[in-house]
């Protein structure tokens, strides 16, 4: 999570006063950080971003998915052409 805040800090950070004045415009963004005295004190994540994070956490908690991901990353996963698949 700290890494996300560091990335946001450099890309899309507004101070508290700017956030208060521009909230309707800001919430159209996917995410932004709010700072006070140069330090991040809050983070806004859109509904879509939160749903994506939840989906990622669910996948990372699934043993079968993680086994398939490790197999893929190791180069051991075998792929078949879609025409070769049995429709049964």
WOQUIGI-V198909 format. One record per residue. N is the residue number from 1. RES is the residue in three letters. PSI is psi as a letter, one per 40 degrees, with the letter a starting at -180 (* if undefined). Layout:
{{N;RES;PSI} {N;RES;PSI}}
This chain:
{{1;UNK;d} {2;UNK;d} {3;UNK;d} {4;UNK;d} {5;UNK;d} {6;UNK;d} {7;UNK;d} {8;UNK;d} {9;UNK;d} {10;UNK;d} {11;UNK;d} {12;UNK;g} {13;UNK;h} {14;UNK;i} {15;UNK;i} {16;UNK;d} {17;UNK;d} {18;UNK;d} {19;UNK;d} {20;UNK;d} {21;UNK;d} {22;UNK;f} {23;UNK;d} {24;UNK;d} {25;UNK;d} {26;UNK;d} {27;UNK;e} {28;UNK;e} {29;UNK;i} {30;UNK;d} {31;UNK;i} {32;UNK;i} {33;UNK;i} {34;UNK;h} {35;UNK;i} {36;UNK;h} {37;UNK;f} {38;UNK;e} {39;UNK;h} {40;UNK;h} {41;UNK;e} {42;UNK;i} {43;UNK;h} {44;UNK;h} {45;UNK;h} {46;UNK;i} {47;UNK;d} {48;UNK;d} {49;UNK;d} {50;UNK;d} {51;UNK;d} {52;UNK;d} {53;UNK;d} {54;UNK;d} {55;UNK;d} {56;UNK;d} {57;UNK;d} {58;UNK;d} {59;UNK;d} {60;UNK;d} {61;UNK;e} {62;UNK;h} {63;UNK;d} {64;UNK;d} {65;UNK;d} {66;UNK;d} {67;UNK;d} {68;UNK;d} {69;UNK;d} {70;UNK;d} {71;UNK;d} {72;UNK;d} {73;UNK;d} {74;UNK;e} {75;UNK;e} {76;UNK;e} {77;UNK;h} {78;UNK;h} {79;UNK;i} {80;UNK;i} {81;UNK;i} {82;UNK;d} {83;UNK;d} {84;UNK;e} {85;UNK;i} {86;UNK;h} {87;UNK;e} {88;UNK;*}}
